Amino acid sequence: MARWVERNIKYIFILPSVLFVAVMIVFPIGYTAYISLFEWSMSSTQAPKWVSFGNYAKLLQDARFWSALGRTFYFTLISIIVELMLGVIIAVLFNRKLKGINLFKTLFLLPMVATPVSIGLVWLLIFEPTIGVANRFIGMFGLKPQMWIASPSQVIPSLALVDIWEWTPMITLIALAGLTSIPQDNYEAAQIDGASSWQMFWKITLPLLLPTVFSAALLRIIDAVKTYDIIYAMTQGGPGYASETLNILGFSLGFQYFQLGYASSLLMLFFFLVLGISSLIIILRKRIEVLQ
Amino acid sequence: MNMKRNAAMLAGTITLFGTILSGCGGGGTVGQPAGQSAGQAAGQSAAAEKNSKPYAGTTLRLVTANHAWTDLIKPKIPEFEQQTGIKVNLESYFEDQLTQKLTVEFTSGSSSVDVFMMRPLQEGKMFIQNGWVGEMTKKDDPDWDFKDFTNASTGSLIQGGKLYGVPIVTEREILYYRKDILEKNNIPVPKTLDELKQAAAKLNDPNNGFYGFVARGQRAAAVTQFSSFLYGMGGDFMKDGKATIDTPEAVSAFKTYGELLKSYGPPGVLNMSWPQAIGIFGQGKAAFYTDADSLYPNLLDPQKSSVGDKTGFALFPAGSKGQTPYNVTSWSLAIQAKSKNQAAAWEFVKWATSKQAMTALQGKGIPGPRQSVWNTDEGKKSFPPELVNVISKSNELGKAYDRPILINVGEARDVIGSVIVTAISGEDVEKAAKQANQQFQAIIDKEKK
């Protein structure tokens, strides 16, 4: 016995994590894939009906699915682009040794620590067209009151604004870590050669920071694509369906309409979408590292 | 590496892992305590059979919504426990989560829920058709007096001549209005939707932050409050299995509701369910408001509202085809078909819906389903006298549903609600209604199979 244990010890010690992954990750995904092939309305009297890829075919013809997909990309695109630009700029500012910068850094990180649902509820009040702070604020610059999340055309940018407020600090944090790892000699050498600080930023800081930014972008994109909490707390997909992203649609199909098979097929497509995006970014990142 | 040390480490790991697993197992068998106590109860009740407490020692799991009814019944439960020896474990959830939780538990075949709160019009049909709701076989108990419940309140709970739940909270759509503003402008209380529109137009003053009319504009939430407009115009959601939300009557109802909110409503109405809408009215920013009568305590509470003493209550205005507000049972108590404690569960339902209990609850402002309670002073005392009149008139006129009666109510509400959103946005209602009618018909057809 002891001998057998000795021989297989490396497998035995990884067994718990393998089991955990199997039970908590592989099984749920496999089961979702399995029920996505059935029509099942959570009824005790009607058994799930085998429809093979019928749910997927139906999904691809569902206008609501395509609009939700478009909105998911729209939301992600706005959030990510603004967050990356703002995040890096703020990180570069924070990286200078200024007085009181640590206090500033701490305050800046606060939005990231707050609970998303309560963030949603607070912004719900801020965006209130009649009594909200947002309209007061833009009013000070002479702008007309806006409808924010109550208008079908403004709702996605407004939600992205909340996401930007909440998650730019994370990009800043990661970028700051990346900045500290850039060796100082590079800058010293550049200074001796008479480079301006603008040149140093474009030729040294940014290229060396790029791999870090890619990691941050990867994390944020996956998160932004599947944003659920703030949208549900603020609009529940409304007005009409104007802020219904894939995750909100999946929730409605599964837990409000109880079409579990159909909802599962949506989630499977969603799963492959996220997988695709992350692989793409990882490949891109490798390319860039090779170029350097 | 040392062989013995490896073996010891492995033993430790296995023990640890085993502990975690057994922890999970313990969490998984939620049903056990109830089952155990049922066994216990059987043992004990054998001895106590001749006592007045035949179910002493039983534990009931009561799953409720976060609702004023729950808040008021909670402090009274110890009385019931003392009288019967039954222990009641109460859980409460937000209403949407409640439906989800119950659906998931019932689908999994768990028997641990004994008594639960159910919305007959929202999830009732699905729950009953799935065989999850037990029949109330002892409804003929003369002490309990089933005949006392109004017909409108029990209609949605009777299927195939069997009773599947007992009404606890009822609701009607009424018109809330600002007494002071109407008086100042010399406008009579509107009796028809046309008069309401004219009055709202006259009082609407958006430049000063005052609006003629407010009501729900959020997709699914608006559907129930739109129903009285639909009935008033002579329309309905469906007739003999055919969707009827694109008929001329329905279209004119959509237009009326949309027009009122678009032209005389506050900005941002598309995101309003009742908490936001009543907030606008309660802050004195609107002249008229239509919604359920059961919301009135929010307006009388000085902490939430600045118009408590200025709020008037009126019967829902008549449409072109008459005056038909909804008059529904919004909540009922039901017993799970699989519960192992059927008799004890009935004891609880009987107690919670008895004349005494309902009088006490109604005395605190919960409009109940018992006619005899409405006839007592105790039952009326917490309601403004004007409102009592409106409620009893609506009880006579009302329709017993405020949404289509289907299994998949959630999806149907989204479909119908999207036409309301179109109407409020001022877009093409006919086209949207036609399209929604097809989708709605597809939902109905699917359930027929």
Interface residues (C-beta under 8 A of the other chain):
Chain A: A2 R3 V5 E6 I9 I12 F13 P16 S41 M42 S43 S44 T45 E128 P129 T130 P145 M147 W148 I149 A150 S151 P152 T235 Q236 G237 G238 P239 G240 Y241 S252 F255 Q256 Y257 F258 Q259
Chain B: M1 M3 K4 N6 A7 L10 T13 F17 D96 Q100 T103 F106 T107 G109 M126 Q129 N130 G131 W132 G209 G217 Q218 R219 P266 P267 G268 V269 L270 N271 I280 K285 I407 N408 G410 E411 D414 S418 V421 T422 S425
